[in-house]
């Protein structure tokens, strides 16, 4: 494992990012400002620690070039460039810089544990906010009310269900942290006590795509882990999905058949067929289908996106841009899978005290869960949604790149040293 930088920039970068992750749903202002603060520290970090940086050692940098190529196509080949510039530009100070910030914040197993706790903290307090909203009618952060009977939390919209689902996925790694000190029953009770408010919010927000992402996360864990427990985990995944959907009351066949998304998807496809190679331009969904004389069957005429990540990429960037975007997304999924799985299995088989690769796996799963959530979710450039996914991606990248330089024995020794330090600090 690379040694922490001697300059203070690495610590300031880490803790500013940690705060941004833990306070992510607190409001638009925090999500706008904190990544910029992190980026300033990142520039100083690169200035003094470039040789040790993850970005310099990352062998998958060309995947980012594919992302930038897709965005360039969506902007410069748009029929209304300025509209697309404004739409895509909203991610510059958030989603597009966060992977580079996050990847430099994982230098040790202790950093990973702290980042898991940041996700847990965000889920816990946002879940309590949803509980407060259910009891009083407004959330205690921004004073937002429910929307159509669905909880909105501090995001002010029931899309908070997608947020809490994606934030929960890496937070599940708390099981491995607690399990090192407690029995399985005690660990399960503590995890339930901590995360049940977040599940309450997920149910109250009635986000079917969020429930699907959470259930899919266990499927991705099965894919990574395999072994005899895979059928048990598959059952847990299916039970979570069915349980949440039943409690939400939006899983009936009639509700699915009458969902307005089918019409929105059809509109996106019609726009794509009119602009097949380079797309209609980022952020031009509404303008493009109106220009064809089309209208959604159930949603308002002002609807701005097709509620599908992949159709959004396809209509806006065409076949060429879509291909570049999918190379970026699936490329990092494959890159992470190839590097995490053998080391995860080795960590499990050796019964190592280190849980480094288990935590890394759940940040990889967090990014994969975003791709599942996107089947019924938002548009690619949705600011907070993209920012959260890129944070998970960056943490995974940093953990993998730095983890490749460390042997299992070194991980185990670091864990024992951290445990001894913790015990020593708590002793009278």
C-alpha positions as CSV (number, residue, x, y, z in Angstrom):
1,X,0.0,0.0,0.0
2,X,1.3,3.5,-0.8
3,X,2.3,5.6,2.1
4,X,0.1,8.6,2.9
5,X,1.4,11.8,1.5
6,X,3.5,13.9,3.9
7,X,1.8,17.1,2.8
8,X,-1.6,18.0,4.4
9,X,-3.4,18.0,1.1
10,X,-4.2,14.3,1.2
11,X,-5.9,14.6,4.6
12,X,-7.8,17.7,3.6
13,X,-8.9,16.0,0.4
14,X,-10.1,12.9,2.3
15,X,-12.1,14.7,5.0
16,X,-13.7,17.2,2.6
17,X,-14.8,14.3,0.4
18,X,-15.9,12.3,3.5
19,X,-18.1,15.3,4.6
20,X,-19.6,15.6,1.1
21,X,-20.5,11.9,1.1
22,X,-22.0,11.9,4.6
23,X,-23.9,15.1,4.0
24,X,-24.8,14.4,0.3
25,X,-28.6,14.7,0.7
26,X,-28.5,17.8,2.8
27,X,-29.3,20.2,0.0
28,X,-28.3,21.6,-3.4
29,X,-25.8,24.1,-1.9
30,X,-23.7,21.5,-0.3
31,X,-23.7,19.3,-3.4
32,X,-22.6,22.3,-5.5
33,X,-19.9,23.7,-3.2
34,X,-18.2,20.7,-1.5
35,X,-17.0,19.0,-4.7
36,X,-15.4,22.2,-5.7
37,X,-13.6,22.5,-2.3
38,X,-12.5,18.9,-2.8
39,X,-11.2,19.6,-6.3
40,X,-9.0,22.5,-5.0
41,X,-7.4,20.1,-2.5
42,X,-7.1,17.5,-5.3
43,X,-5.1,20.0,-7.5
44,X,-2.7,20.6,-4.6
45,X,-2.5,16.9,-4.0
46,X,-1.5,16.2,-7.6
47,X,1.0,19.1,-7.4
48,X,2.9,17.5,-4.5
49,X,2.0,13.8,-4.9
50,X,1.6,13.1,-8.6
51,X,4.0,10.2,-8.6
52,X,2.0,8.4,-5.9
53,X,-1.5,9.3,-7.3
54,X,-4.0,6.7,-8.4
55,X,-4.6,8.6,-11.6
56,X,-1.0,8.3,-12.7
57,X,-1.0,4.6,-12.0
58,X,-4.5,3.8,-13.4
59,X,-4.3,1.5,-16.4
60,X,-7.9,2.2,-17.5
61,X,-7.6,5.9,-18.2
62,X,-8.7,5.5,-21.8
63,X,-12.2,4.6,-20.5
64,X,-12.5,8.2,-19.3
65,X,-11.6,9.3,-22.8
66,X,-14.6,7.4,-24.1
67,X,-16.9,9.2,-21.5
68,X,-15.5,12.6,-22.6
69,X,-16.0,11.6,-26.3
70,X,-19.6,10.8,-25.6
71,X,-20.2,14.1,-23.9
72,X,-18.5,16.0,-26.7
73,X,-20.8,14.3,-29.3
74,X,-23.8,15.2,-27.2
75,X,-22.8,18.9,-27.1
76,X,-21.0,19.7,-30.3
77,X,-23.3,17.8,-32.7
78,X,-26.5,19.0,-31.0
79,X,-28.9,21.0,-33.1
80,X,-29.0,23.6,-30.3
81,X,-25.4,23.6,-28.9
82,X,-26.0,26.1,-26.1
83,X,-28.9,24.1,-24.7
84,X,-26.7,21.0,-24.6
85,X,-23.7,22.9,-23.2
86,X,-25.9,24.1,-20.3
87,X,-27.4,20.6,-19.7
88,X,-24.1,18.7,-19.8
89,X,-22.2,21.5,-18.1
90,X,-24.1,21.0,-14.8
91,X,-21.9,17.9,-14.1
92,X,-18.6,19.7,-14.5
93,X,-18.3,20.7,-10.8
94,X,-19.9,17.5,-9.5
95,X,-20.2,14.2,-11.4
96,X,-17.3,14.7,-13.8
97,X,-14.7,15.6,-11.2
98,X,-15.9,13.3,-8.4
99,X,-14.3,10.0,-9.7
100,X,-10.9,11.7,-9.6
101,X,-11.5,13.1,-6.2
102,X,-12.8,9.8,-4.8
103,X,-10.0,7.6,-6.2
104,X,-7.4,9.6,-4.4
105,X,-9.2,9.1,-1.0
106,X,-8.5,5.4,-0.6
107,X,-4.9,4.9,0.7
108,X,-5.6,2.2,3.3
109,X,-8.2,-0.2,4.7
110,X,-8.9,2.4,7.4
111,X,-9.8,4.9,4.7
112,X,-12.3,2.4,3.2
113,X,-13.8,1.8,6.6
114,X,-14.3,5.5,7.1
115,X,-15.9,5.9,3.7
116,X,-18.3,3.0,4.5
117,X,-19.3,4.8,7.7
118,X,-19.9,8.0,5.8
119,X,-22.4,6.1,3.6
120,X,-24.0,4.6,6.8
121,X,-24.2,8.0,8.4
122,X,-25.9,9.5,5.3
123,X,-28.4,6.6,5.2
124,X,-29.1,6.9,8.9
125,X,-29.8,10.6,9.1
126,X,-31.7,10.7,5.8
127,X,-33.8,7.8,6.9
128,X,-34.6,9.6,10.1
129,X,-35.6,12.6,8.0
130,X,-38.0,10.4,6.1
131,X,-39.4,9.0,9.3
132,X,-39.9,12.6,10.6
133,X,-41.6,13.5,7.4
134,X,-44.0,10.6,7.7
135,X,-44.9,11.6,11.2
136,X,-45.2,15.3,10.8
137,X,-45.8,15.9,7.1
138,X,-42.5,17.7,6.5
139,X,-38.8,16.8,6.6
140,X,-36.7,18.5,9.3
141,X,-33.9,19.7,7.0
142,X,-35.6,21.7,4.3
143,X,-39.3,21.6,5.3
144,X,-40.3,19.7,2.2
145,X,-43.8,18.0,2.2
146,X,-44.7,14.6,0.7
147,X,-45.4,14.4,-3.0
148,X,-48.5,12.5,-4.0
149,X,-48.4,10.6,-0.8
150,X,-44.8,9.5,-1.3
151,X,-41.9,10.5,1.0
152,X,-39.4,13.0,-0.5
153,X,-36.9,13.5,2.4
154,X,-34.5,16.4,2.1
155,X,-34.3,16.0,-1.7
156,X,-37.9,17.4,-2.0
157,X,-38.9,14.7,-4.5
158,X,-39.8,11.0,-4.3
159,X,-36.6,10.3,-6.3
160,X,-35.1,10.2,-2.8
161,X,-36.0,6.5,-3.1
162,X,-33.3,6.1,-5.7
163,X,-30.8,8.0,-3.7
164,X,-31.3,6.0,-0.5
165,X,-31.2,2.8,-2.5
166,X,-27.8,3.6,-4.0
167,X,-26.4,5.0,-0.7
168,X,-27.5,1.8,1.1
169,X,-25.5,-0.5,-1.2
170,X,-22.0,0.4,0.0
171,X,-23.4,0.9,3.5
172,X,-24.1,-2.8,3.6
173,X,-20.4,-3.3,4.0
174,X,-20.8,-2.3,7.6
175,X,-21.8,-5.9,8.2
176,X,-18.1,-7.0,7.6
177,X,-16.8,-4.2,9.8
178,X,-19.0,-5.0,12.8
179,X,-18.8,-8.8,12.3
180,X,-15.1,-8.7,13.1
181,X,-16.0,-7.9,16.7
182,X,-19.5,-9.3,17.3
183,X,-21.4,-12.5,16.7
184,X,-23.6,-12.9,13.6
185,X,-26.8,-12.2,15.6
186,X,-25.4,-9.1,17.3
187,X,-24.1,-7.9,14.0
188,X,-27.5,-8.4,12.3
189,X,-29.3,-6.6,15.1
190,X,-27.0,-3.6,15.0
191,X,-27.2,-3.4,11.2
192,X,-31.0,-3.5,11.4
193,X,-31.1,-0.9,14.1
194,X,-28.9,1.4,12.0
195,X,-30.4,0.9,8.6
196,X,-34.1,0.3,9.2
197,X,-34.9,4.1,8.9
198,X,-33.3,4.1,5.4
199,X,-35.5,1.1,4.4
200,X,-38.5,2.9,5.8
201,X,-37.7,5.8,3.5
202,X,-37.1,3.5,0.6
203,X,-40.6,2.0,1.1
204,X,-42.2,5.4,1.8
205,X,-40.8,6.9,-1.4
206,X,-42.3,4.0,-3.3
207,X,-39.3,3.8,-5.7
208,X,-39.6,0.5,-7.6
209,X,-36.3,1.1,-9.5
210,X,-34.6,1.8,-6.1
211,X,-35.9,-1.5,-4.7
212,X,-34.7,-3.2,-7.9
213,X,-31.2,-1.7,-7.4
214,X,-31.0,-2.9,-3.8
215,X,-32.1,-6.4,-4.8
216,X,-29.7,-6.5,-7.7
217,X,-26.9,-5.6,-5.3
218,X,-27.2,-9.0,-3.7
219,X,-27.2,-10.6,-7.1
220,X,-23.9,-8.8,-7.9
221,X,-22.5,-10.0,-4.6
222,X,-23.4,-13.5,-5.6
223,X,-21.6,-13.0,-8.9
224,X,-18.5,-11.9,-7.1
225,X,-18.5,-14.3,-4.2
226,X,-20.1,-17.5,-5.5
227,X,-19.8,-20.4,-3.2
228,X,-22.3,-22.4,-1.2
229,X,-24.1,-19.3,0.1
230,X,-25.1,-18.1,-3.3
231,X,-28.6,-19.6,-3.2
232,X,-29.2,-18.2,0.3
233,X,-28.1,-14.7,-1.0
234,X,-30.3,-15.1,-4.1
235,X,-33.3,-15.8,-1.8
236,X,-32.5,-12.7,0.3
237,X,-32.3,-10.6,-2.8
238,X,-35.6,-11.8,-4.1
239,X,-37.3,-11.4,-0.7
240,X,-36.0,-7.8,-0.4
241,X,-37.3,-7.0,-3.8
242,X,-40.7,-8.5,-3.3
243,X,-41.1,-7.2,0.2
244,X,-40.3,-3.6,-0.7
245,X,-42.5,-3.7,-3.8
246,X,-45.5,-5.2,-1.9
247,X,-45.1,-2.6,0.9
248,X,-44.9,0.2,-1.6
249,X,-48.1,-0.9,-3.3
250,X,-46.9,-0.1,-6.8
251,X,-46.0,-3.6,-8.0
252,X,-49.3,-4.8,-9.3
253,X,-49.6,-5.9,-12.9
254,X,-52.1,-3.1,-13.6
255,X,-49.7,-0.5,-12.2
256,X,-46.8,-1.7,-14.3
257,X,-48.9,-2.0,-17.5
258,X,-50.3,1.6,-17.1
259,X,-46.9,3.1,-16.2
260,X,-46.1,6.2,-18.3
261,X,-42.6,5.0,-18.9
262,X,-43.6,2.9,-21.8
263,X,-44.7,5.9,-23.7
264,X,-41.6,7.9,-22.7
265,X,-39.4,5.1,-23.9
266,X,-41.2,5.0,-27.2
267,X,-40.7,8.8,-27.6
268,X,-37.0,8.4,-27.0
269,X,-36.7,5.6,-29.6
270,X,-38.6,7.8,-32.1
271,X,-36.1,10.7,-31.5
272,X,-33.2,8.3,-31.9
273,X,-34.5,7.0,-35.2
274,X,-34.5,10.6,-36.5
275,X,-30.9,11.2,-35.3
276,X,-29.4,7.7,-35.4
277,X,-25.6,8.3,-35.6
278,X,-24.8,11.4,-33.5
279,X,-28.0,11.9,-31.6
280,X,-30.3,14.9,-31.0
281,X,-28.1,16.5,-28.4
282,X,-27.8,16.3,-24.6
283,X,-30.8,17.7,-22.8
284,X,-33.0,17.9,-25.9
285,X,-35.5,15.1,-25.2
286,X,-38.5,17.3,-24.8
287,X,-37.6,19.7,-27.6
288,X,-36.8,16.8,-29.9
289,X,-40.0,14.8,-29.5
290,X,-42.1,18.0,-29.7
291,X,-40.5,18.8,-33.0
292,X,-41.7,15.5,-34.3
293,X,-45.3,16.3,-33.3
294,X,-45.3,13.7,-30.5
295,X,-46.5,13.8,-26.9
296,X,-46.4,11.5,-23.9
297,X,-49.5,9.5,-23.2
298,X,-49.6,9.9,-19.5
299,X,-46.9,12.4,-18.4
300,X,-47.0,16.1,-18.7
301,X,-45.9,17.6,-22.0
302,X,-43.0,19.2,-20.2
303,X,-41.3,15.9,-19.3
304,X,-37.6,16.3,-19.7
305,X,-36.1,12.8,-19.9
306,X,-37.2,9.3,-20.9
307,X,-36.8,7.6,-17.4
308,X,-34.1,5.3,-18.8
309,X,-30.4,5.9,-18.7
310,X,-29.7,3.9,-21.8
311,X,-32.4,5.4,-24.0
312,X,-31.3,8.8,-22.8
313,X,-27.7,8.1,-23.9
314,X,-29.0,6.7,-27.2
315,X,-31.3,9.5,-28.3
316,X,-28.9,12.3,-27.1
317,X,-25.6,10.9,-28.5
318,X,-26.6,8.5,-31.3
319,X,-25.1,5.1,-31.9
320,X,-21.5,6.5,-31.9
321,X,-21.9,8.3,-28.6
322,X,-23.9,5.5,-27.0
323,X,-21.1,3.0,-27.9
324,X,-18.5,5.3,-26.3
325,X,-20.6,5.7,-23.2
326,X,-21.2,2.0,-22.8
327,X,-17.5,1.3,-23.2
328,X,-16.9,3.6,-20.3
329,X,-19.7,2.1,-18.1
330,X,-19.3,-1.5,-18.8
331,X,-15.5,-1.2,-19.2
332,X,-15.2,-0.2,-15.5
333,X,-17.6,-2.9,-14.4
334,X,-15.4,-5.5,-16.2
335,X,-12.2,-3.9,-15.1
336,X,-13.3,-3.9,-11.5
337,X,-14.7,-7.5,-11.7
338,X,-11.5,-8.9,-13.1
339,X,-9.4,-7.4,-10.3
340,X,-11.7,-7.7,-7.3
341,X,-13.1,-11.2,-7.6
342,X,-9.9,-13.3,-7.3
343,X,-8.6,-11.2,-4.4
344,X,-12.0,-11.2,-2.7
345,X,-12.1,-15.0,-3.0
346,X,-8.6,-15.3,-1.6
347,X,-9.5,-13.0,1.3
348,X,-12.5,-15.1,2.1
349,X,-10.8,-18.5,1.8
350,X,-7.8,-17.4,3.9
351,X,-10.2,-16.1,6.6
352,X,-8.0,-13.0,6.7
353,X,-8.7,-10.4,9.4
354,X,-8.6,-7.8,6.6
355,X,-11.9,-7.0,5.0
356,X,-10.4,-4.7,2.3
357,X,-11.6,-6.5,-0.7
358,X,-15.1,-7.1,0.8
359,X,-15.5,-3.4,1.2
360,X,-14.1,-2.7,-2.2
361,X,-16.6,-5.2,-3.7
362,X,-19.5,-3.3,-2.3
363,X,-18.4,0.0,-3.8
364,X,-18.1,-1.9,-7.1
365,X,-21.6,-3.2,-6.5
366,X,-22.8,0.4,-5.8
367,X,-21.7,1.4,-9.2
368,X,-23.3,-1.7,-10.7
369,X,-26.5,-1.0,-8.8
370,X,-26.6,2.5,-10.4
371,X,-26.6,0.8,-13.8
372,X,-29.5,-1.3,-12.8
373,X,-31.3,1.6,-11.3
374,X,-30.9,3.4,-14.6
375,X,-33.1,0.9,-16.4
376,X,-36.1,2.7,-15.0
377,X,-34.4,5.8,-13.6
378,X,-33.2,9.2,-14.7
379,X,-31.2,10.7,-17.5
380,X,-27.5,10.4,-17.6
381,X,-26.8,14.0,-16.7
382,X,-29.1,14.1,-13.6
383,X,-26.8,16.0,-11.3
384,X,-27.1,14.3,-7.9
385,X,-27.6,10.8,-9.4
386,X,-24.5,11.0,-11.6
387,X,-22.5,12.5,-8.7
388,X,-23.3,9.6,-6.4
389,X,-22.5,7.0,-9.0
390,X,-19.2,8.6,-9.8
391,X,-18.3,8.8,-6.1
392,X,-18.8,5.0,-5.8
393,X,-16.9,4.4,-9.0
394,X,-13.9,6.6,-7.9
395,X,-13.7,4.8,-4.5
396,X,-13.7,1.5,-6.2
397,X,-11.0,2.6,-8.6
398,X,-8.8,3.9,-5.8
399,X,-9.2,0.8,-3.7
400,X,-8.3,-1.5,-6.6
401,X,-5.3,0.5,-7.8
402,X,-3.8,0.8,-4.3
403,X,-4.9,-2.7,-3.3
404,X,-3.0,-4.3,-6.1
405,X,0.3,-3.1,-4.6
406,X,-0.5,-4.7,-1.2
407,X,-0.2,-8.4,-0.4
408,X,-2.7,-10.3,1.8
409,X,-0.2,-10.5,4.6
410,X,0.3,-6.7,4.5
411,X,-3.4,-6.2,4.7
412,X,-3.7,-8.5,7.6
413,X,-0.8,-6.8,9.4
414,X,-2.4,-3.4,8.8
415,X,-5.7,-4.6,10.2
416,X,-4.1,-6.0,13.3
417,X,-2.2,-2.7,13.8
418,X,-5.4,-0.7,13.4
419,X,-7.2,-2.9,15.9
420,X,-4.3,-2.5,18.4
421,X,-4.3,1.3,17.9
422,X,-8.1,1.4,18.5
423,X,-7.8,-0.7,21.7
424,X,-4.9,1.4,22.9
425,X,-6.8,4.6,22.3
426,X,-9.8,3.4,24.2
427,X,-7.9,2.0,27.2
428,X,-8.0,4.1,30.4
